[in-house]
Amino acid sequence: MRDVVKMDLKQSLEVVSRTGKLVVGYRRTLKLVAEKKPVLVVASRRSSSKLLKTMTVMASAAGVPVLLSDLSPSELGLSLRKPFPTSFISILDPGSSDLAERVRSESGE
């Protein structure tokens, strides 16, 4: 589980939404994590602590890095140009964004 600070997450997520592939929502993200498909999961610290704990445990077991964000669910949704809030984003293909590489390099993987 990574806590990357001072990263322009909003801009990176916008690039992923335009050039890559992502899935939003807790249930869909959890299912994809169980299948080891995401290259990265972005989660809001402001989400339910129970859901956040379940997601981090599942992601750790699957070897999927988790980026904990200080952005609110509304801010995460808006950064993806979605008209709704979301606490969990599963990035399947980062597209032109280097977000997944930056998280891996900061975690030493």
Secondary structure per residue as TSV (DSSP state, phi and psi in degrees):
chain	resnum	aa	ss	phi	psi
A	1	M	-	360.0	126.8
A	2	R	B	-112.8	146.7
A	3	D	-	-122.8	91.0
A	4	V	-	-92.6	122.0
A	5	V	-	-107.0	155.4
A	6	K	S	64.2	23.9
A	7	M	-	-102.8	137.4
A	8	D	-	-79.3	80.0
A	9	L	H	-64.5	-40.0
A	10	K	H	-58.1	-46.4
A	11	Q	H	-65.4	-43.0
A	12	S	H	-62.6	-41.5
A	13	L	H	-66.6	-35.4
A	14	E	H	-63.6	-40.6
A	15	V	H	-64.6	-42.7
A	16	V	H	-61.8	-42.3
A	17	S	H	-66.2	-29.2
A	18	R	H	-86.0	-35.9
A	19	T	H	-116.3	-12.1
A	20	G	S	-118.1	-152.9
A	21	K	E	-137.2	130.3
A	22	L	E	-144.4	162.7
A	23	V	E	-131.3	138.3
A	24	V	E	-112.1	153.3
A	25	G	S	110.2	147.8
A	26	Y	H	-64.9	-54.0
A	27	R	H	-62.5	-45.3
A	28	R	H	-66.9	-39.4
A	29	T	H	-66.2	-43.4
A	30	L	H	-61.2	-41.0
A	31	K	H	-62.8	-44.3
A	32	L	H	-66.4	-37.2
A	33	V	H	-63.3	-41.2
A	34	A	H	-61.7	-29.5
A	35	E	T	-90.4	1.0
A	36	K	T	59.3	35.3
A	37	K	-	-89.7	-35.5
A	38	P	-	-71.6	148.3
A	39	V	S	-88.6	-18.1
A	40	L	E	-164.0	144.2
A	41	V	E	-116.8	129.7
A	42	V	E	-105.0	126.7
A	43	A	E	-130.0	140.4
A	44	S	E	-81.8	133.7
A	45	R	T	-62.7	-21.3
A	46	R	T	-86.8	6.4
A	47	S	S	-79.7	172.2
A	48	S	-	-56.1	131.7
A	49	S	H	-61.7	-34.5
A	50	K	H	-65.9	-45.3
A	51	L	H	-66.2	-40.8
A	52	L	H	-63.3	-42.3
A	53	K	H	-64.9	-44.7
A	54	T	H	-59.7	-44.9
A	55	M	H	-63.9	-44.9
A	56	T	H	-66.8	-36.6
A	57	V	H	-66.7	-46.1
A	58	M	H	-63.2	-43.2
A	59	A	H	-65.6	-40.5
A	60	S	H	-62.5	-43.3
A	61	A	H	-64.9	-32.3
A	62	A	H	-88.7	-7.0
A	63	G	T	76.6	25.6
A	64	V	-	-101.4	122.9
A	65	P	-	-68.2	146.8
A	66	V	E	-119.5	128.3
A	67	L	E	-103.8	114.3
A	68	L	E	-86.4	126.0
A	69	S	E	-112.2	145.3
A	70	D	-	-83.9	-3.9
A	71	L	S	-68.7	145.1
A	72	S	-	-74.9	162.4
A	73	P	H	-55.9	-36.6
A	74	S	H	-64.2	-42.9
A	75	E	H	-65.8	-38.0
A	76	L	H	-63.3	-45.3
A	77	G	H	-60.5	-44.7
A	78	L	H	-65.4	-34.6
A	79	S	H	-66.8	-20.9
A	80	L	T	-95.9	3.1
A	81	R	T	62.8	35.7
A	82	K	-	-102.2	144.1
A	83	P	S	-84.7	20.9
A	84	F	S	-145.3	156.1
A	85	P	-	-77.6	153.4
A	86	T	-	-147.6	139.0
A	87	S	S	-97.8	-18.2
A	88	F	E	-133.1	131.7
A	89	I	E	-128.9	126.6
A	90	S	E	-104.0	116.5
A	91	I	E	-95.3	114.0
A	92	L	E	-91.3	-36.6
A	93	D	E	-141.3	115.6
A	94	P	-	-72.9	-7.2
A	95	G	T	60.8	-130.3
A	96	S	T	-83.6	-3.5
A	97	S	-	-80.2	145.4
A	98	D	-	-101.9	20.8
A	99	L	H	-57.8	-48.5
A	100	A	H	-64.1	-40.1
A	101	E	H	-66.3	-39.5
A	102	R	H	-64.8	-40.3
A	103	V	H	-65.3	-44.5
A	104	R	H	-63.2	-42.5
A	105	S	H	-67.8	-35.1
A	106	E	H	-74.4	-24.3
A	107	S	H	-88.8	-6.9
A	108	G	T	81.8	18.0
A	109	E	-	-87.9	360.0
